[in-house]
Amino acid sequence: MIIQFTLTVSEGKRIIAEGIALHPDVKRALREARIVLKGGTTVSAIAEKLAGVKLEICGRITPLGTKVSRKGRTKAPHTIMIENGKVIGIDEELCSIVNNLGPKDVFIVSPNIVDMDGNAAIMAGSPFGGEPGKIFGGLSAEGVKVILPANIDKFSPGSVREAVQAAGRKKVDRALGMAVGLIPLHGEVFTELDAIELLVGIRPVIIGRSGIFGAEGATVFFLEGSREACEQLFDLVKRLKGAGVSGDPESLEECSPGSPGCSFLSLWRVCSGPWDFQRSEL
């Protein structure tokens, strides 16, 4: 049987979450160790799937640029740890928690850019990347399993290494939104292709990219396999159709020019450190 289907970016994140739940290292960590999930819309979708929790969304890319939440910090956790079936918010003790992770544990964080060699990086709008920036390098040094869930639309035709060298918060003279730099991430990149392969045992082929009317950034897939596998996947895709952005609703409110609560003081502190307000034009 042959099926063809299209996933929007948000639907792709939900497929990734479905696949992550079947990842052998994730399943083992849920039983025997710990999983840390650092906030972002993709990781929030995973947190919803694994623990029924929506995460606080801090930085994001929108039509206005690289932006932050309108209200700054919310009551929802930005980073959580799942241990022994319990969900713990660890924003205030991220560094100490990560310092105690080991090879059986899993850390999940979504990059902003990935290249064809599997190199990845995440944007940082705070000095040194705030608290998360302190721990990304140490994860590899301690042998922690790092999974980098990333939509196919995050793949760049260029080199992430060159992008990291070119970017820099303090290099920017003018910016739409906050000026950002890039921090390299090392781990297993996990896309919709990997998720679908785990879900039905068949790796699909991409036959089209991007569209209109909400399908900007979408991906068209082609898959050939047994009737059972194809119908199972097709039913899942239909259930996920129309899926929206995952995240704590309050934190998803965007700061835009003239918005109530978007003063200098209210935005000076965001999720992991100070926002360089002077470098933002929106």
Protein Blocks (a to p, Z undefined) as FASTA:
>chain_A
ZZdddddfklmmmmmmmmmmmgmklmmmmmmmccdddedfklmmmmmmmnopacddfbdc
dfkbccddfklpafbdfbdcdeehiacdfklmmmmmmmmgcfkbccddddfbdcfkopac
dddfbghhijmlmmmmmmmmnopacdddddfklpcfbdfklmmmmgcfklpmbdghjddd
ddddddddddfklmmmmmnopacddfbecieehigoiacddddddfklmmmmmmmmmmmg
opaceddfklmpccdehiahiafklmmpcfkbccdfklpcZZ
